[in-house]
Amino acid sequence: MIIRVRVIPNAAHSEVMGRVGSIVRVRVAAEAVDGEANDELMEFLAEFFGVKEKYVSILRGEKGKEKTIQIEGRPDHELEEIMDAIP
């Protein structure tokens, strides 16, 4: 499954804030320096979707705040159920 994510770095803790249209807003507890926010984002999304971190990858936007993320490791209908639960 491919999702679009808007990353907000330097948060107190990592969390999904919600969705704005098809974009998922995620706060990460890391600075946007040397890829730390990307690493935290991939680790957090893997835990959130219940997959191993190797199944989460950034397809586009590695240096920007809006990213295109691919999530694998579970059937698409299970991933879509998790996405639908995000307000």
C-alpha positions in Angstrom: 0.0 0.0 0.0 1.2 3.5 -0.8 0.4 6.4 1.4 1.3 10.1 1.5 2.6 11.5 4.8 3.2 15.0 6.1 5.9 14.8 8.7 6.2 17.3 11.6 9.6 16.8 13.3 10.7 17.8 16.9 7.6 16.5 18.7 7.6 15.3 22.3 6.6 11.8 21.1 5.7 10.2 17.8 2.0 10.0 16.9 -0.4 10.1 14.1 -2.3 13.4 14.3 -5.0 12.5 11.7 -5.7 12.9 8.0 -6.2 15.8 5.8 -7.8 14.3 2.7 -5.5 11.5 1.6 -2.4 12.8 3.5 -1.6 11.3 6.9 -0.1 13.9 9.4 2.5 12.3 11.7 4.5 14.0 14.4 7.9 12.4 15.0 10.2 12.6 18.1 13.3 13.4 16.2 15.0 16.4 14.5 15.1 16.8 10.8 18.9 16.4 10.8 20.9 13.7 9.1 17.9 11.6 8.3 16.9 11.2 12.0 13.3 12.2 11.3 13.0 9.7 8.4 14.4 6.9 10.5 12.0 7.7 13.3 9.1 7.9 10.9 9.8 4.5 9.3 10.2 2.9 12.7 7.0 4.5 14.0 5.0 3.6 10.9 6.2 0.0 11.0 5.0 -0.2 14.6 1.7 1.6 13.8 0.9 -0.7 10.9 2.2 -3.9 12.7 4.9 -4.7 10.1 8.7 -5.1 10.3 10.6 -1.9 9.6 12.1 -3.4 6.4 8.6 -3.4 4.9 8.4 0.4 5.2 10.2 2.5 2.6 10.2 6.1 1.4 9.5 6.3 -2.3 9.6 10.1 -2.7 10.2 13.1 -0.6 13.2 11.9 1.5 14.3 15.5 2.1 10.9 17.2 2.2 8.1 17.2 4.7 5.6 15.5 2.4 6.6 11.9 1.6 5.3 9.0 -0.4 5.6 5.9 1.7 5.2 2.2 0.7 4.1 -0.2 3.3 4.2 -4.0 2.8 4.2 -7.0 5.0 0.5 -7.4 5.5 -2.5 -7.9 3.2 -3.7 -4.6 1.7 -7.2 -5.0 3.2 -5.6 -5.1 6.7 -3.5 -2.0 6.0 -6.6 -0.2 4.6 -8.6 -1.0 7.8 -5.8 0.6 9.8 -5.8 3.6 7.5 -9.6 3.9 7.8 -9.4 4.1 11.6 -7.3 7.3 11.4 -9.7 10.3 11.9 
